[in-house]
Amino acid sequence: MATPVGLREVEPEQTRERLNEPDAPLLLDVRTDRERNTSYIPGSVHLPMAEVESRLRDVAPDPSRPIITYCATGRRSLDILPTLDALGYENGASMAGGIVAWQARGYPTESPSALDDEKLARYSRHLLIPEVGIEGQQRLLETSILLIGAGGLGSPAALYLAAAGVGRIGIVDDDRVDASNLQRQVLHSTAELGESKAESARSSIEELNPDVDVVTYEERLTSENVDHILGEGWELVVDGADNFPTRYLLNDASVWHEIPVVHGSIYRFEGQATVFKPYDGPCYRCLFPQPPPPELAPSCAEGGVLGVLPGVIGSLQANEAIKLALGIGEPLIGRLLLFDALTTTFSEVMVRRDPDCPVCGEHPTITEYIDYADFCGVPGS
Amino acid sequence: MTVVRIPPTLRADTDGQAALEAEGETVRDLLEDLASRFPALRERIYPEGELARYVNVYADGEDVRTREGLETEVSVDSTVILLPAMAGGC
């Protein structure tokens, strides 16, 4: 015999209908971490009862948005309503019967069971952040990110992405670890001198986090292999290439494959970072239609670079990649961030889509791979 | 005077200076001023009165190509940035 539904309760049927409406209420799971970890209603936000008072504002910035709370059977979610009222959330209601009643009607639930105790411990500092939480962490564990280059920028990016639990990390690099790399390329160590950078990166990542599946490509990105490599399920690319031909090649390929690229570049004390999201924002060619002549494009090997600089820019790239993977915050799309390590200043300039861009513009004139070495005025390899 | 920031790769042409003050009401005026004081810079990025295509110029955070090009007006409070692409990820 069903319990009568009180004034501030909604039935699971009604809850389900309202969740599909355009101005859907926030569905708030107030159960404990352990309960949440068994199963939850898709789209719900988790905030254990004890934390509602201190953290509700974080997960529900708009107090006028209706909230439907739920717990296991509907008792605790009803008890929490006066707390919501006191915090200024007066459109709160509780789902009668809780998740038990929801499941009894055959409505879908999801299980975050991929996070075992070890993962709960490893990622606990992520799980505490409302914007990440268990679902966000699971999303990271299912994300595939490809790194072009395991050098200065690729090193910190790879380490932070691996530490964050990005489930699949690809490394494209045909180089070997040289003594001159160790001043900044923190993926590699003295014991790995002479080894393949891709393999050295793999061992560092696996030591840091065995949850990560590392895929290595011990080759240079070329017009011949780029479609194959980008076609292997990468959702995002972190560009840490060290030359213009690779950067333009990667740009064209990523636009055609519609894969966002987190871009970074460095020289001496200065760095740049931005995000190219195909057709949503500008591409590399919208920003820089032409590379500078070779005499104005010295590499770090020719001009030097402050060892910590790639640490700053590569970490920013990892930050952008994680935000894009989680769909949170405001990524650097259409904004180029400039960093000067000598004065410790950041500045930002706008980057707009170029309607005449030869690759992502209205009437593209480049529709297949070109001779990138020739385009950049450098001898082909 | 308006401050123009010079990228590291062009500083060999500006006696190593990272920022220069220049006089003028438009981006073109500023470039003319700098080019007359630093002939090597003129040769490199502003030959025959046109800016080399590989150098972006930002006035107050906007690429002048999306505004009035070299005729984009600037004030003494403007920040102008010259910016060619950098390749390095090494």
Interface residues (C-beta under 8 A of the other chain):
Chain A: I148 G149 G151 G152 L153 G154 D239 G240 A241 D242 N243 F244 R247 G264 S265 I266 Y267 R268 F269 E270 Q272 L287 F288 P289 Q290 P291 P292 P293 L296 A297 P298 S299 C300 A301 G303 V305 P310 L338 L342 S347 E348 V349 M350 V351 R352
Chain B: P7 P8 T9 L10 A18 R44 R53 Y54 V55 N56 Y58 G61 E62 D63 T66 T79 I81 L83 P84 A85 M86 A87 G88 G89 C90
